[in-house]
Amino acid sequence: MKKWPLPREQFAALDKFFADCLAAGHVRESTFPHSSPTFCVRKATGGLRIVHAFNKLYAATVLAQTLIPRKDVIIDGTEKSNILSFMDLMDGFYHIRTRERDIPYTAVSTRSGMLWEWLVMP
């Protein structure tokens, strides 16, 4: 696993981010022997965005062999149905649980030496 040098300001941001995620039940400590590095990039607003470099995980992922249905087919299938939808645009992925057997593959490392694995979609 390659560790990237990080500016000191990112250390505190990453530690706070994972402390908040741990308190919310989104992550747990990991002992998996492989992990992906974590770092921050500057947002246009000046804040920091947390980024996980899952490049090697993505490269090893087998793509789904089924086609995604066209949206007009899905919408036509809901005719005469009532649909109520709420979407959390800020933390939407955090509502999707990670399959238990896949959780170790989401392990990420921080400069503080902690290993975390995601219980929800990161």
Residue pairs with C-beta under 8 A, 6 or more apart in sequence:
1 34
1 35
1 36
1 37
1 109
2 37
3 37
3 109
3 111
4 37
4 39
6 14
6 39
6 40
6 111
9 48
10 39
10 40
10 48
10 111
11 111
11 112
13 40
13 48
13 50
14 38
14 39
14 40
14 50
14 110
14 111
14 112
15 110
15 112
17 50
18 27
18 110
18 114
18 116
21 27
21 116
22 28
22 116
24 94
25 119
26 94
26 118
26 119
26 120
27 116
27 117
27 118
27 119
28 116
28 117
28 119
29 114
29 115
29 116
29 117
30 104
30 107
30 115
30 116
30 117
31 115
32 104
32 105
32 107
32 115
32 117
34 107
35 107
35 108
35 109
35 115
36 52
36 53
36 54
36 55
36 56
36 57
36 107
36 108
36 109
37 52
37 53
37 108
37 109
38 50
38 51
38 52
38 53
38 108
38 109
38 110
39 51
39 53
40 48
40 49
40 50
40 51
41 48
41 49
41 51
42 48
42 49
43 49
52 108
52 122
57 105
57 106
88 94
88 95
93 120
93 121
93 122
94 120
94 121
95 120
96 120
96 121
97 119
97 120
98 106
98 118
98 119
98 120
98 121
103 117
103 118
103 119
104 117
106 117
106 118
106 122
107 115
107 116
107 117
108 115
108 116
108 117
108 118
108 122
109 115
109 116
110 116
